[in-house]
Amino acid sequence: MLAGTPIGDVADAPPRLAAELESADVVAAEDTRRLRRLTQALGVQVGGRVVSYFEGNETARTPELVEALVGGARVLLVTDAGMPSVSDPGYRLVAAAVERDIKVTAVPGPSAVLTALALSGLPVDRFCFEGFLPRKAGERLSRLKEVAEDRRTLVYFEAPHRIDDTLAAMAEAFGDERRAAVCRELTKTYEEVKRGSLAELAAWAADGVRGEITVVVEAPPRRARPNSAPGSWCAGCSCARRRGSGARRPSPRSPPKRAFPSARSSMPSSRQRMRLEAAHRKAKDYREKQSAGRARGLFPME
């Protein structure tokens, strides 16, 4: 079972969390010291065995926890803050349990991603969580450029000692004027949400920022279609009428008709010449018969 833990205020702990901590056979914690402080704040006693489960031992400890699950034990996984697996340990254990057809469930809890999105003041109908960016400057900038034209609001986690460099890189990759929000110490005493352009936020962060940080960046503005002025054809559009008038748009498959045929197109082919010559001969023969008939008085003169 994955259990969400408070991201700041202990009072935000899910009501089920205390009961699960007391009844679990094994509690795997990202930091056992922080787990102890959490249980003291909640006034509960862990009933089962407590083991550490963090990035450094996640690979080695996963098989041990899976065997405990196979044996019928109830394993509870908690991280320092928020939901396990979301930029925290947990993915490997879930994947291994699913592979062994072991039921996986969760105690939903607070989320820094959703909280920051809601407070950012930016569109939230579509968003993408990108986690932590690479630490090296070149790799970080490359990663940002990959999503520079993404049409979704982007959410990042960042460490306080790198936030100034990250915001400067975002301004370079996304543009100085792209709007963003830096959410710091969410649900804690010194909670702060700083909103502005990336250039403004980078200048603000240059003096130093403390606490746990979530950055929300808006999607790029929609670009106006070229040739979109009234009376021009819609670029890349399949509409049949010209914007600003009732004229029909010419089909791209059939070139417009010429007002006058070119000299080359007016020259008849050999077959056409043969047909024209036969028609001329037939007309000549008809005229000669008409002339002969009039001479003999067979046809009256007009």
Beta strands, then each sheet from edge to edge (+ up, - down):
strand 1: 2-3
strand 2: 26-29
strand 3: 49-52
strand 4: 75-78
strand 5: 106-107
strand 6: 127-132
strand 7: 153-158
strand 8: 179-184
strand 9: 192-197
strand 10: 213-217
sheet 1: 3+ 2+ 4+ 1+ 5+
sheet 2: 6+ 7+ 10- 8+ 9-
end
